[in-house]
Amino acid sequence: NGANNLSNQHQLINALNVFPVPDGDTGTNMNLTFTNGLNDAKKAVSSNLGEVTKALSRGLLMGARGNSGVILSQIFRGFATGVEGLKEADVLQVATAFQQGKESAYKAVMRPVEGTILTVLRESSQEAYDYVLKNPTISLEEYFTYLVERANVSLDNTPELLPVLKEVGVVDSGGKGYVTVLEGFLGTLRDETIERLD
């Protein structure tokens, strides 16, 4: 669902792409990166979360295209580290894994710029993690609902942090791509199927 949602919206994400250079390929790069990760995850033939996530992470890393693809691959590399060895994970473990995804993504960028996918990732993963600590009995669907909500709030604020976005009147393209993947994940938890529109 995450991959299909990203694929369906990659042209819209391309149209938002003005930073660091307005080359209109963020959506395409993220889509190609995530599709490669999905293909590797499908080959894992396992219901073991740690194994599937490791395969997804490897596929993302090998197929990473552009800055946005590299950052996306690092998010899930950190996430995979967070659930390594786990057959399944509870909500706190998932929230902690997203925190590790944030750490991994920030380390991969020499000069992190606020108002980008990194900000959306950092703010939403931290707020959702804090939410789980305050509400330890919430379901995974409730966690993802909150994570997506906070990610969208952070995304909407990116023009306030990055002047070039405000000038053009758009939100950050990489941030939008990341939110699109999360919205696909949430759709799965709500028993929704997002078909790939090719």
Secondary structure, DSSP 8 states (H G I E B T S, - for coil): -HHHHHHHHHHHHHHH--SS---S-HHHHHHHHHHHHHHHHHHT----HHHHHHHHHHHHHHT--HHHHHHHHHHHHHHHHHTTT-SS--HHHHHHHHHHHHHHHHHH-SS--TTSHHHHHHHHHHHHHHHHHH-TT--HHHHHHHHHHHHHHHHHHHHHH-HHHHHHT---HHHHHHHHHHHHHHHHHTT-------
